[in-house]
Amino acid sequence: MRIALHRALPLAFLLAVVVLPVQRLHAAPRPTSSAPSGQPVVLATITLPPVPSKITYIYPHPVGVAVDAGRQRAYIADPSTQRVSVIDTSTNQLVAEITEYMRVPNAIAVNPIIGRAYVTDLVAYRVVVIDLATNGVQGLIYIGAPSYEIAVQPGSNRAYVTTSANSVKVLDLASGSVIKTISDPGFNELYGVAVDPSQPRAYVANRSGNSISVIDTDTNTVIKNVTVGSNPNDVAVNSVTHQVYVTNSNGNTVSVIDTTADADTVVATIPVGLGPFGVAVNPVLHRAYVTNRADSTVSEIDTRHNTVIATIPVDRVPEGIAVDLRTNDEYTANNGPGTVSVIGMSQ
């Protein structure tokens, strides 16, 4: 059941309130480049403020990140302070906080076509829908279990959510309802999920199963399980090269799966840093970016050769990561100190 709180807004297309006083942490916006130049460096570190409680302060420990490049906004999910922070990516200033209906927000995904973001919750049995134009809660989608990660399939206006019930919930975002619950014998401690916008496929990570389950999104059934490294956590799709990148947290590697013509075979295993957690892909620059929790770095991978070409130190315990396709910068949620690192190319 969906509780509509605001009217729907007109459609918007991609190439989102409480306003907070903040300190500027970034230089003037840089021109967008179509190819990497210089060296990858941390351009800015944005400190998320603590939340006062009755006795002391609750300090942030952010996990999830999503970027809406068209609206020039980054969204940071923080289960500790029970909020989603909104960053203006043109200035890297914190501009809003969303707290309504937030219990333990974990991950966030953006659908720029309809101007909505979707937030999972580690405790509540629902996904919170945010209106990107107002940063207000637009509705709730009840899914029957706490949820981990979410991936939006813009073409079908659906989303895929991994849950603590060892199932994947398929959401119809137009009606705000669950249209199917996917269960499979291969599911084993689900976490990360990604969809391929170029073909009807979704990929979910089985942490304890050391595998990736491939879902046919036309039929919403599991069609294959692919063995990867130890304790796979996050998944990202490069729809240009038809490859899937999987972080193996216990193996300190990234598995690369070739999905061409449903081959679904591991074609490379890339050594990265310690405790790889999140992964994001920039198909324009032929890059993948991996957060390494245990050594507080980000590994930059050249996806044409599937090799690490740079290691960037960031703040402690980076987890979620997302790419801004307008600026080609990356945003990492640093769980340790409660900060966000902005990575870009030195000029």
C-alpha positions in Angstrom: 0.0 0.0 0.0 1.2 3.5 -0.8 0.5 6.6 1.2 0.7 9.5 -1.1 1.8 12.7 0.7 2.3 15.1 -2.2 1.1 15.4 -5.8 3.2 13.8 -8.5 5.5 16.2 -10.6 6.0 16.3 -14.3 8.6 14.0 -15.9 12.3 15.1 -16.1 15.1 13.5 -18.1 18.7 13.0 -17.1 22.0 13.7 -19.2 16.5 17.1 -6.4 13.1 21.6 2.6 15.2 22.4 5.1 18.1 24.7 4.2 21.1 24.5 6.4 23.9 27.0 7.0 27.1 25.4 5.9 30.7 26.2 5.2 31.8 26.1 1.6 34.3 23.3 1.1 34.9 23.3 -2.7 36.3 25.7 -5.2 34.3 27.0 -8.1 32.8 24.4 -10.4 35.2 23.0 -13.0 34.4 22.4 -16.6 33.2 18.9 -17.5 35.8 16.8 -19.4 35.1 13.9 -21.7 38.5 12.2 -20.9 40.6 11.8 -17.7 43.4 14.3 -17.3 45.8 14.8 -14.4 45.8 12.6 -11.3 42.8 11.5 -9.2 42.8 13.3 -5.9 40.4 14.3 -3.1 39.0 17.6 -4.2 36.9 18.2 -1.0 35.9 16.6 2.2 32.4 17.4 3.4 31.7 16.9 7.1 28.2 15.9 8.0 27.1 17.6 11.3 26.1 15.6 14.4 22.6 15.5 15.6 21.9 16.7 19.2 20.2 14.2 21.5 18.8 14.6 25.1 22.2 13.8 26.6 24.9 14.3 24.0 25.3 14.3 20.2 24.7 11.4 17.7 27.5 11.4 15.2 27.0 10.5 11.5 28.2 7.2 10.0 27.0 7.4 6.4 26.6 4.3 4.2 24.7 4.9 0.9 25.3 7.4 -1.9 23.4 8.3 -5.0 23.9 11.2 -7.5 21.4 12.9 -9.7 23.7 14.6 -12.3 20.9 16.5 -14.0 19.7 18.2 -10.8 23.3 18.5 -9.5 22.6 16.8 -6.2 24.2 13.9 -4.2 22.2 12.1 -1.6 23.8 10.4 1.4 22.0 7.9 3.6 23.0 7.8 7.2 21.5 5.1 9.5 23.2 6.5 12.6 21.6 10.0 12.5 18.4 8.7 10.7 18.6 11.1 7.8 19.4 11.6 4.1 21.8 14.5 3.5 21.5 16.5 0.3 24.7 18.0 -1.3 24.8 20.5 -4.1 27.4 19.0 -6.4 28.1 22.3 -8.2 29.4 23.8 -4.9 29.8 20.7 -2.7 27.7 22.4 0.0 25.3 20.6 2.2 21.9 22.1 1.3 19.2 20.0 2.9 18.4 17.1 5.3 15.5 14.7 5.1 14.5 13.0 8.3 10.8 12.3 7.9 10.0 8.5 8.1 13.7 7.7 8.3 14.4 4.9 10.8 17.7 3.3 9.8 18.2 4.4 6.2 20.9 2.3 4.4 20.9 2.8 0.6 19.4 5.2 -1.8 18.7 5.0 -5.6 17.6 7.8 -7.9 15.1 7.7 -10.8 15.9 11.0 -12.6 13.2 10.4 -15.2 10.3 10.8 -12.8 12.2 12.9 -10.2 12.2 10.5 -7.3 14.7 8.8 -4.9 14.1 5.6 -3.0 15.6 4.9 0.4 15.9 1.4 2.0 15.7 0.8 5.7 17.4 -1.8 7.9 14.5 -1.8 10.4 11.3 -0.5 8.9 9.3 -2.7 6.5 9.1 0.0 3.8 10.9 2.1 1.2 10.7 5.8 1.5 10.0 7.8 -1.7 11.5 11.3 -1.9 10.4 14.0 -4.3 13.7 15.4 -5.7 12.2 18.8 -6.5 11.2 19.5 -2.9 13.3 17.0 -0.9 10.0 16.1 0.8 8.7 12.6 1.4 6.3 11.8 -1.4 5.1 8.3 -0.3 5.9 5.0 1.3 6.1 1.6 -0.3 5.5 -1.3 2.2 7.6 -4.3 1.3 7.1 -6.7 4.2 10.7 -6.9 5.4 13.7 -4.7 6.3 15.7 -3.9 3.2 19.4 -3.5 2.2 20.1 -2.3 -1.3 17.9 -1.0 -4.2 18.4 -0.5 -7.9 16.0 1.3 -10.2 15.2 0.2 -13.7 14.1 3.5 -15.3 12.8 2.1 -18.6 10.2 -0.1 -16.8 9.7 2.2 -13.8 10.5 -0.7 -11.5 13.0 -1.2 -8.7 14.7 -4.3 -7.3 15.3 -4.4 -3.5 17.3 -7.0 -1.5 15.8 -7.8 1.9 16.7 -9.5 5.2 14.1 -12.1 4.3 16.5 -13.5 1.7 14.3 -12.4 -1.1 14.2 -9.7 -3.8 11.2 -7.4 -3.9 10.2 -6.1 -7.3 8.5 -2.7 -7.0 6.2 -1.0 -9.5 7.2 2.6 -8.9 4.1 4.0 -10.6 1.6 2.3 -8.3 4.0 2.2 -5.3 3.5 -1.5 -4.7 5.3 -4.9 -4.7 4.4 -6.8 -7.8 6.6 -9.8 -7.1 8.7 -11.4 -4.4 11.6 -13.4 -5.9 13.0 -16.3 -3.9 15.6 -18.8 -5.1 17.6 -21.7 -3.6 20.8 -19.8 -4.6 20.0 -16.8 -2.5 22.2 -16.7 0.5 22.5 -13.5 2.6 21.6 -11.1 -0.2 23.0 -7.6 -0.2 24.1 -5.6 -3.3 21.9 -5.3 -6.4 22.3 -3.7 -9.8 20.2 -3.6 -13.1 21.5 -3.4 -16.6 19.7 -0.6 -18.5 20.6 -2.1 -21.9 19.1 -5.5 -21.4 16.4 -7.1 -19.1 18.8 -8.3 -16.4 19.4 -7.6 -12.7 22.3 -9.0 -10.6 22.2 -9.6 -6.8 25.1 -10.5 -4.5 24.9 -13.5 -2.2 27.4 -12.7 0.6 27.5 -16.2 2.1 27.0 -18.0 -1.1 30.0 -16.4 -2.9 27.9 -15.9 -6.0 25.9 -13.5 -8.1 22.3 -14.4 -9.0 21.2 -13.3 -12.5 17.5 -12.2 -12.7 15.6 -12.0 -16.0 13.6 -8.8 -15.4 11.0 -9.7 -18.1 9.9 -12.8 -16.1 11.4 -11.8 -12.7 13.0 -15.2 -12.2 16.5 -16.3 -11.4 18.1 -17.8 -14.5 21.7 -18.4 -13.3 24.1 -18.2 -10.4 27.6 -17.2 -11.1 30.4 -18.1 -8.6 32.7 -15.2 -7.7 35.1 -14.4 -4.9 34.7 -14.6 -1.1 31.8 -12.6 0.5 30.6 -10.5 -2.5 29.1 -7.3 -1.3 28.3 -4.8 -4.0 27.5 -4.9 -7.8 27.8 -2.4 -10.6 27.0 -2.8 -14.3 28.9 -1.3 -17.3 26.2 -1.5 -19.9 28.6 -0.3 -22.7 31.0 -3.2 -22.3 28.4 -5.7 -20.9 30.4 -6.4 -17.8 29.4 -6.6 -14.2 31.8 -5.6 -11.4 31.5 -7.3 -8.0 33.4 -6.4 -4.8 34.6 -9.5 -2.8 35.0 -8.2 0.7 36.9 -11.1 2.2 39.1 -11.8 -0.9 40.3 -8.2 -1.5 39.3 -8.6 -5.2 36.8 -7.5 -7.8 35.3 -10.1 -10.0 34.4 -9.1 -13.6 31.5 -10.9 -15.2 31.0 -10.9 -19.0 27.3 -10.7 -19.7 27.5 -10.6 -23.5 24.8 -12.8 -25.0 24.1 -14.1 -21.4 27.6 -15.6 -21.2 27.7 -14.7 -17.5 31.2 -15.9 -16.9 34.0 -14.5 -14.8 36.6 -13.1 -17.2 38.9 -11.3 -14.7 39.7 -11.1 -11.0 41.3 -7.8 -10.0 43.3 -7.3 -6.8 42.2 -4.1 -5.0 42.6 -2.7 -1.5 41.6 -4.3 1.8 38.0 -5.0 2.5 36.4 -3.8 -0.8 32.8 -2.7 -0.2 31.1 -0.4 -2.7 31.6 -0.1 -6.5 30.5 2.4 -9.1 31.1 2.6 -12.9 31.7 5.5 -15.2 31.1 4.0 -18.7 32.0 7.3 -20.4 35.6 7.3 -19.0 35.9 3.5 -19.0 36.4 3.5 -15.2 35.2 1.6 -12.2 35.7 2.8 -8.6 35.9 0.6 -5.5 35.9 1.7 -1.9 38.2 -0.3 0.4 36.9 -0.2 4.0 39.9 -1.7 5.8 42.6 0.6 4.3 40.5 3.7 3.6 41.2 4.0 -0.1 39.5 4.0 -3.4 40.8 1.8 -6.2 40.4 3.2 -9.8 40.0 0.5 -12.4 40.5 0.9 -16.2 37.6 -1.1 -17.4 39.2 -1.5 -20.9 42.0 -3.6 -19.4 40.5 -4.5 -16.0 43.6 -3.3 -14.1 43.9 -0.9 -11.2 45.6 2.3 -12.4 45.3 4.5 -9.2 44.7 4.2 -5.5 43.3 7.3 -3.8 43.4 7.7 0.0 40.2 9.0 1.5 38.7 9.4 4.9 38.2 6.4 7.2 36.0 3.4 6.3 34.6 4.4 2.9 31.5 2.4 2.0 29.1 3.7 -0.6 30.3 5.4 -3.8 28.6 7.0 -6.7 29.7 8.8 -9.9 28.5 12.2 -11.0 28.4 11.9 -14.8 28.2 15.6 -15.3 31.5 16.4 -13.6 33.0 12.9 -13.6 33.6 13.2 -9.9 33.0 10.5 -7.4 31.4 10.7 -4.0 32.2 8.3 -1.2 30.4 7.9 2.1 33.0 7.6 4.9 31.5 5.6 7.7 34.2 6.2 10.3 34.4 10.0 10.7 31.0 10.9 9.1 32.3 12.6 6.0 31.9 12.6 2.2 35.0 12.6 0.0 34.8 14.2 -3.4 37.3 12.6 -5.8 38.2 14.2 -9.2 41.1 14.9 -11.4 43.8 17.3 -10.4 44.1 20.3 -12.7 
